[in-house]
Amino acid sequence: MTPTRVRALVVAAAVCALASWLVLRLLYSALPPLPWTVVPALVIVAAAEAWTGHELRARIHGRPGTKPAPPLYVARMAVLAKATSQAAAVIGGIAAGFVVYVAGSLSASIPRHDAITSGTIFGASVLLALAGLYLEHCCRIPGDPGSERRAPPPRSAGRLH
């Protein structure tokens, strides 16, 4: 499994924002107002992942007072981190599409409410993506050659292509 690239998350968010904006052009008037309860849920999950990452990093580094982390647990946390950051990119993209769509009609009450809610959902999804990336970073084993970024090997001048 390769580390999550921020560029891939940004592309996923941009694609979801565009798709969200296109769907909202057709269906916005039929939708109920956005629920604000998404924001605390995203923030709570982000805090839990950041805390888990901090604790897991201490266990991997063998800090005093911690038990070693089982390899299967670390692998599960790495998969969770990758999935969470990707889900956060999708949620953030959808929220960004809402913000862009309702930005032109902020004088009305419901679009203004949706703009504020979707803006805070976008912010919470950014926090969740960062927490997922942090947890993924914390799953790296110190001294593992795969955890360091290395320059590609130099090309030999005598190689035929």
C-alpha positions, 0 to 999 in steps of 0.5 A: 500500500502506498502513502496517500497523496494530497494531490489525489485527495484534492483531485477527488474533492474537485471532481466531487465539487463539480458533480455536486454543483451540477446535481444541485443545478437540477435538484436544489429547490427540492432538497431540505436544508442541510443538517448541521449535525454532520459537523460535530460527527466529522470533528469527533471522528477527526479528534479520535483519529488524531488521538489514535495516531498519537497513541499508536506512534508512541507504541510503535516507537516503544516509548516507556509505559506502552505495549508494542502495537501488533502488526495487524492492528497497525495495518488496520489503522493504516487502511482506516487512515487511507479510507478516512482521508479519501472519504473526507475528500469526497465529503469536502468536495460535495460541501464545496459544490454546495458553497459554490452553488448557493454563493449567488443567492445569500440574500435568501434565508435557506441558501444562506443557512446552506452556505454556512452549514456547507462551509463548516462541513468543508472545514470539518472535512479538511480536519478529518482528511488531515487527521487521516493523513496524520494517522497514516503517517503515524503507522510508519515504522521507524527505520523502514526503508519504505517509509522514507522518500528516496531519489530514483536511482541514476540512469547509466549512460551506457544503457540502450533503450 
